[in-house]
Amino acid sequence: MSGTDLRTIKAFLLEQKGSILNKNNEFKSEQSSERSHFSDEAEAASEDFSLSISIHLHERDRKALFEIERALGKIEAGGYGECESCGDDIGLKRLQARPFAHLCVQCKEEQEDPRNYMN
């Protein structure tokens, strides 16, 4: 992988990290503000449903942030782009599509193969 490719991927990861952190700050701000009084049960149920969705999205972002931090750490350590299972190169196209991938396509397919869960 060229230095340019690595810088591009690192810049993308940092941009995604910033976006997630900004959403996290907005989420915390929304949660700390006072809840309004609802005129009826339907309105309260709608607000609860919206909160549930927000929490789910927040959890997904937290997991993505962990993966981004992991990838950035590998970039700094010099191990970025190496499959954690077989040690081969993950491949630039895969990393461009999924910059925090830690398995090559073959190892990921083996991991997800349902036949590996039988027995």
FENQUI-V783970 format. One record per residue. N is the residue number from 1. RES is the residue in one letter. SS is DSSP state (@ for helix, = for strand, . for the rest). PSI is psi as a letter, one per 40 degrees, with the letter a starting at -180 (* if undefined). NEAR is the number of other C-alpha atoms within 12 Angstrom. Layout:
BEGIN
n=N res=RES ss=SS psi=PSI near=NEAR
n=N res=RES ss=SS psi=PSI near=NEAR
END
This chain:
BEGIN
n=1 res=M ss=. psi=h near=22
n=2 res=S ss=. psi=i near=12
n=3 res=G ss=@ psi=d near=13
n=4 res=T ss=@ psi=d near=11
n=5 res=D ss=@ psi=d near=20
n=6 res=L ss=@ psi=d near=26
n=7 res=R ss=@ psi=d near=19
n=8 res=T ss=@ psi=d near=19
n=9 res=I ss=@ psi=d near=31
n=10 res=K ss=@ psi=d near=29
n=11 res=A ss=@ psi=d near=20
n=12 res=F ss=@ psi=d near=23
n=13 res=L ss=@ psi=d near=32
n=14 res=L ss=@ psi=d near=25
n=15 res=E ss=@ psi=d near=18
n=16 res=Q ss=@ psi=d near=26
n=17 res=K ss=@ psi=d near=27
n=18 res=G ss=@ psi=d near=19
n=19 res=S ss=@ psi=d near=19
n=20 res=I ss=@ psi=d near=27
n=21 res=L ss=@ psi=d near=21
n=22 res=N ss=@ psi=d near=17
n=23 res=K ss=@ psi=d near=23
n=24 res=N ss=@ psi=d near=23
n=25 res=N ss=@ psi=d near=16
n=26 res=E ss=@ psi=d near=16
n=27 res=F ss=@ psi=d near=23
n=28 res=K ss=@ psi=d near=17
n=29 res=S ss=@ psi=d near=13
n=30 res=E ss=@ psi=d near=17
n=31 res=Q ss=@ psi=d near=18
n=32 res=S ss=@ psi=e near=11
n=33 res=S ss=. psi=i near=10
n=34 res=E ss=. psi=i near=9
n=35 res=R ss=. psi=h near=13
n=36 res=S ss=. psi=i near=14
n=37 res=H ss=. psi=h near=10
n=38 res=F ss=. psi=i near=13
n=39 res=S ss=. psi=d near=11
n=40 res=D ss=. psi=i near=11
n=41 res=E ss=@ psi=d near=11
n=42 res=A ss=@ psi=d near=11
n=43 res=E ss=@ psi=d near=14
n=44 res=A ss=@ psi=d near=16
n=45 res=A ss=@ psi=d near=14
n=46 res=S ss=@ psi=d near=15
n=47 res=E ss=@ psi=d near=19
n=48 res=D ss=@ psi=d near=17
n=49 res=F ss=@ psi=d near=14
n=50 res=S ss=@ psi=d near=16
n=51 res=L ss=@ psi=d near=19
n=52 res=S ss=@ psi=d near=15
n=53 res=I ss=@ psi=d near=15
n=54 res=S ss=@ psi=d near=21
n=55 res=I ss=@ psi=d near=20
n=56 res=H ss=@ psi=d near=15
n=57 res=L ss=@ psi=d near=18
n=58 res=H ss=@ psi=d near=24
n=59 res=E ss=@ psi=d near=18
n=60 res=R ss=@ psi=d near=17
n=61 res=D ss=@ psi=d near=25
n=62 res=R ss=@ psi=d near=22
n=63 res=K ss=@ psi=d near=17
n=64 res=A ss=@ psi=d near=25
n=65 res=L ss=@ psi=d near=27
n=66 res=F ss=@ psi=d near=20
n=67 res=E ss=@ psi=d near=24
n=68 res=I ss=@ psi=d near=33
n=69 res=E ss=@ psi=d near=25
n=70 res=R ss=@ psi=d near=25
n=71 res=A ss=@ psi=d near=36
n=72 res=L ss=@ psi=d near=31
n=73 res=G ss=@ psi=d near=19
n=74 res=K ss=@ psi=d near=23
n=75 res=I ss=@ psi=d near=28
n=76 res=E ss=@ psi=d near=15
n=77 res=A ss=@ psi=e near=12
n=78 res=G ss=. psi=e near=14
n=79 res=G ss=. psi=e near=21
n=80 res=Y ss=. psi=h near=37
n=81 res=G ss=. psi=e near=40
n=82 res=E ss== psi=h near=29
n=83 res=C ss=. psi=h near=25
n=84 res=E ss=. psi=e near=22
n=85 res=S ss=. psi=d near=20
n=86 res=C ss=. psi=e near=17
n=87 res=G ss=. psi=e near=17
n=88 res=D ss=. psi=i near=18
n=89 res=D ss== psi=h near=24
n=90 res=I ss=. psi=d near=30
n=91 res=G ss=. psi=h near=26
n=92 res=L ss=@ psi=d near=25
n=93 res=K ss=@ psi=d near=17
n=94 res=R ss=@ psi=d near=23
n=95 res=L ss=@ psi=d near=29
n=96 res=Q ss=@ psi=d near=22
n=97 res=A ss=@ psi=d near=15
n=98 res=R ss=. psi=g near=23
n=99 res=P ss=. psi=e near=37
n=100 res=F ss=. psi=f near=37
n=101 res=A ss=. psi=h near=33
n=102 res=H ss=. psi=e near=32
n=103 res=L ss=. psi=i near=29
n=104 res=C ss=. psi=i near=29
n=105 res=V ss=@ psi=d near=27
n=106 res=Q ss=@ psi=d near=21
n=107 res=C ss=@ psi=d near=22
n=108 res=K ss=@ psi=d near=20
n=109 res=E ss=@ psi=d near=14
n=110 res=E ss=@ psi=d near=16
n=111 res=Q ss=@ psi=d near=15
n=112 res=E ss=@ psi=e near=13
n=113 res=D ss=. psi=h near=12
n=114 res=P ss=@ psi=d near=11
n=115 res=R ss=@ psi=d near=10
n=116 res=N ss=@ psi=e near=12
n=117 res=Y ss=@ psi=e near=9
n=118 res=M ss=. psi=i near=6
n=119 res=N ss=. psi=* near=5
END
